[in-house]
């Protein structure tokens, strides 16, 4: 199950990149119908036109993710006894179907609001899948005492960091999908708020890393990776803003115009997923450990 969950995480991360590229290239309406593409499941020569290739490729990856999610969910329900894992699997199956419906409605209704909801639900789905991979991992199952964090400050800091990241996600979605429309009303204020929250995220992540120094190596490694990803995200954010300003003043932009904002979205998703796993580890209780130990000694459900 853990291997299957990791494969699903990789596929979903690819889907985040593909979806971000659709928005960056404004290719969401390159295929005007749904659930088919130009009346078929796989139109001929769809890869010959860039925007059609971007949108239809996104649909193909999304279909693969949906099928893998349903397969993993059924596997978990068949073989897994732990309640938390079963609930996450059910949530993943429900959210992936909701996300597919939102994507279709976005095409049919031509709504920017639906596009923002679609982007938000996509991040939620990725986080669920990452958490599913985390709690089916050997680190989580073999020795609960290794991964339980007793430091109360670490738990509070992880929760604060999660709140900052979710707030930043919502601000980023508004900037990305409605930035041009909101700018006459808000000016550059929303960019400043976005930058301030980003630095708050970095400072909180550094604090969390310091608090996790006495925990297992995998937790230290995760918190260190988190700090590095945030630094990369800050650099991508500055570059994205510079490209946005270049387009505002109609200066010619290169391929960076599409790929830099896309990777900015993808790294943001990775940060959200990583923070979610750290929150899981800092919230483990004695009850969680007992449930895990019972699940290890119980025979698998056939």
C-alpha positions in Angstrom: 0.0 0.0 0.0 2.8 2.4 0.8 4.5 1.8 -2.6 1.1 2.4 -4.3 0.6 5.5 -2.3 4.0 6.9 -3.3 3.3 6.2 -6.9 0.0 8.1 -6.5 1.9 11.0 -4.9 4.3 11.2 -7.9 1.4 11.1 -10.4 -0.5 13.7 -8.5 2.5 16.0 -8.3 2.8 15.6 -12.1 -0.9 16.5 -12.3 -0.3 19.7 -10.2 2.4 20.7 -12.7 0.1 19.9 -15.7 -2.8 21.9 -14.2 -0.5 24.8 -13.3 0.8 24.8 -16.9 -2.8 24.9 -18.2 -3.4 28.1 -16.2 0.0 29.6 -17.1 -0.7 29.2 -20.8 -4.4 30.1 -20.5 -5.2 26.8 -22.2 -8.2 25.7 -20.1 -10.6 26.4 -23.0 -8.5 25.0 -25.8 -10.7 21.9 -25.6 -14.3 23.3 -25.5 -16.2 20.1 -24.5 -16.1 17.8 -21.5 -15.9 14.9 -20.6 -14.8 14.2 -24.2 -12.2 16.2 -26.1 -13.6 17.3 -29.5 -16.2 14.6 -29.2 -13.8 11.7 -28.6 -11.8 10.3 -25.8 -8.4 10.9 -27.5 -8.6 13.2 -30.6 -6.1 12.5 -33.4 -3.1 14.8 -33.6 -4.0 16.4 -30.2 -0.3 16.9 -29.5 0.3 19.0 -32.6 -1.2 22.3 -31.1 0.4 23.6 -27.9 -2.7 24.6 -26.0 -4.6 21.5 -27.0 -1.6 19.4 -26.0 -1.5 21.2 -22.6 -5.2 20.8 -21.8 -5.7 17.3 -23.2 -2.5 16.1 -21.6 -3.7 17.4 -18.3 -6.9 15.4 -18.8 -5.0 12.2 -19.5 -2.9 12.6 -16.4 -6.0 13.4 -14.4 -7.7 10.3 -15.6 -4.7 8.2 -14.6 -4.7 9.8 -11.2 -8.4 9.1 -10.7 -8.0 5.4 -11.7 -5.0 4.9 -9.4 -6.8 6.6 -6.5 -9.8 4.3 -6.9 -7.5 1.3 -7.1 -5.5 2.3 -4.0 -8.7 3.1 -2.1 -10.2 -0.3 -2.8 -6.8 -1.9 -1.8 -6.8 0.0 1.5 -10.4 -0.9 2.3 -9.7 -4.5 1.6 -6.5 -4.9 3.5 -6.1 -2.1 6.0 -7.5 -2.2 9.6 -6.5 1.2 10.9 -9.4 3.7 10.9 -7.3 6.7 10.0 -5.9 5.1 6.9 -9.4 3.9 5.7 -10.8 7.3 6.2 -8.0 9.0 4.3 -8.6 6.5 1.4 -12.3 7.2 1.3 -11.6 10.9 1.4 -9.1 10.6 -1.5 -11.7 8.7 -3.6 -14.4 11.3 -2.9 -12.2 14.3 -3.5 -10.7 13.0 -6.8 -14.3 12.5 -8.1 -15.3 16.0 -6.9 -12.2 17.5 -8.6 -13.0 15.8 -11.9 -16.5 17.3 -11.7 -15.2 20.8 -10.9 -12.7 20.6 -13.8 -15.6 19.7 -16.2 -17.8 22.5 -14.9 -14.9 24.9 -15.2 -14.9 24.1 -19.0 -18.6 24.2 -19.4 -19.4 27.2 -17.3 -16.4 29.4 -18.1 -16.2 30.5 -14.5 -13.1 32.0 -12.8 -14.6 31.2 -9.5 -14.8 27.6 -10.4 -11.2 27.7 -11.5 -10.2 28.9 -8.1 -12.2 26.3 -6.3 -10.7 23.6 -8.7 -7.2 24.8 -7.8 -7.9 24.7 -4.1 -9.5 21.2 -4.2 -6.5 20.0 -6.2 -4.1 21.1 -3.4 -6.4 19.4 -0.8 -6.3 16.2 -2.8 -2.5 16.3 -3.1 -2.3 16.8 0.7 -4.6 13.8 1.4 -2.5 11.6 -0.8 0.7 12.7 0.8 -0.7 12.0 4.3 -1.9 8.6 3.1 1.6 7.8 1.9 3.0 9.1 5.3 0.9 6.9 7.6 1.4 3.8 5.5 5.2 4.2 5.5 7.6 2.0 7.5 8.7 5.0 9.6 5.1 5.4 10.8 4.3 1.7 11.3 7.4 0.0 12.7 7.9 2.0 15.9 5.4 4.6 16.8 7.7 5.9 19.6 10.2 6.9 16.9 7.8 9.2 15.2 5.8 10.6 18.0 6.9 14.2 19.0 6.4 15.0 22.7 7.6 18.6 22.3 4.4 20.7 22.8 6.1 23.7 21.2 6.8 21.7 18.1 3.1 20.8 17.8 2.0 24.4 18.2 4.6 25.6 15.7 3.6 23.0 13.2 -0.1 24.0 13.5 0.9 27.7 13.1 3.0 26.8 10.1 0.1 24.9 8.5 -2.3 27.9 9.1 0.2 30.2 7.4 0.7 27.9 4.4 -3.1 27.5 3.9 -3.6 31.2 4.1 -0.8 31.7 1.5 -2.4 29.1 -0.7 -5.6 31.0 -0.8 -3.9 34.3 -1.5 -1.8 32.7 -4.2 -4.9 31.2 -5.9 -6.6 34.6 -5.9 -3.5 36.2 -7.3 -3.1 33.6 -10.0 -6.7 33.4 -11.2 -8.1 36.8 -10.5 -5.0 39.0 -10.1 -5.7 41.2 -13.1 -9.3 41.7 -12.0 -8.4 42.4 -8.4 -5.5 44.7 -9.1 -7.5 47.8 -9.8 -9.2 47.4 -6.4 -6.3 46.3 -4.3 -3.3 47.6 -6.2 -0.1 46.0 -5.0 -1.4 45.4 -1.5 -2.1 41.8 -2.1 1.4 41.2 -3.4 2.8 42.8 -0.2 0.6 40.6 1.9 1.6 37.5 -0.1 5.3 38.4 0.5 4.8 39.1 4.2 3.1 35.7 4.7 5.9 34.0 2.8 8.5 35.4 5.2 6.4 34.4 8.2 6.3 30.9 6.7 10.1 30.8 6.4 10.6 32.0 10.0 8.1 29.5 11.4 9.7 26.7 9.4 13.1 27.5 10.8 11.7 27.5 14.3 10.1 24.1 13.7 13.3 22.7 12.4 15.1 23.8 15.5 12.4 22.2 17.7 12.7 18.9 15.8 16.5 18.6 16.1 16.1 16.1 18.9 13.7 13.8 17.0 14.3 11.0 14.6 16.5 11.6 11.6 13.6 11.4 9.1 11.8 14.3 10.9 15.0 16.4 10.9 15.5 15.6 7.3 11.9 16.6 6.4 12.1 19.9 8.3 15.4 20.7 6.7 13.9 19.9 3.2 11.0 22.1 4.1 13.2 25.1 4.8 15.1 24.6 1.5 11.9 24.3 -0.4 10.6 27.5 1.1 13.8 29.3 0.1 13.4 28.0 -3.4 9.7 29.1 -3.3 10.7 32.6 -2.3 13.1 32.9 -5.3 10.4 31.6 -7.6 7.9 34.1 -6.2 10.2 37.0 -6.9 10.8 35.8 -10.4 7.1 35.2 -11.0 6.3 38.8 -9.8 9.0 40.2 -12.1 7.5 38.2 -15.1 4.1 39.5 -14.2 5.3 43.1 -14.2 7.0 42.5 -17.5 3.8 41.3 -19.1 1.9 44.2 -17.5 4.1 46.6 -19.4 4.0 44.5 -22.5 7.7 43.5 -22.6 8.4 40.3 -24.3 8.7 37.3 -22.0 10.2 33.9 -22.7 9.2 30.3 -21.9 9.8 31.4 -18.3 6.5 33.1 -18.5 4.8 29.7 -18.4 7.2 27.5 -16.4 8.2 29.7 -13.5 4.7 30.3 -12.2 3.9 26.6 -12.8 6.8 25.5 -10.7 5.9 28.1 -8.1 2.5 26.4 -7.8 4.1 22.9 -7.7 6.6 23.8 -5.0 3.8 25.4 -3.0 1.9 22.0 -3.2 5.1 20.2 -2.1 5.4 22.6 0.9 1.8 22.1 1.9 2.1 18.3 1.7 5.3 18.3 3.7 3.9 20.5 6.4 0.8 18.2 6.6 3.1 15.2 7.4 4.9 17.2 10.0 1.6 18.1 11.6 0.6 14.4 11.6 3.8 13.5 13.4 3.5 16.2 16.0 -0.1 15.3 16.8 0.5 11.6 17.4 -0.9 10.5 20.8 -0.7 7.4 22.9 -4.0 6.3 21.4 -2.5 6.6 17.9 0.4 4.4 19.0 -1.8 1.8 20.5 -4.0 1.6 17.3 -0.8 1.3 15.2 0.6 -1.5 17.3 -2.7 -3.4 17.2 -2.9 -3.0 13.5 0.6 -4.6 13.2 -0.3 -7.6 15.3 -3.7 -8.1 13.6 -3.8 -10.4 10.5 -4.6 -8.6 7.2 -8.2 -8.5 6.1 -8.6 -10.8 3.1 
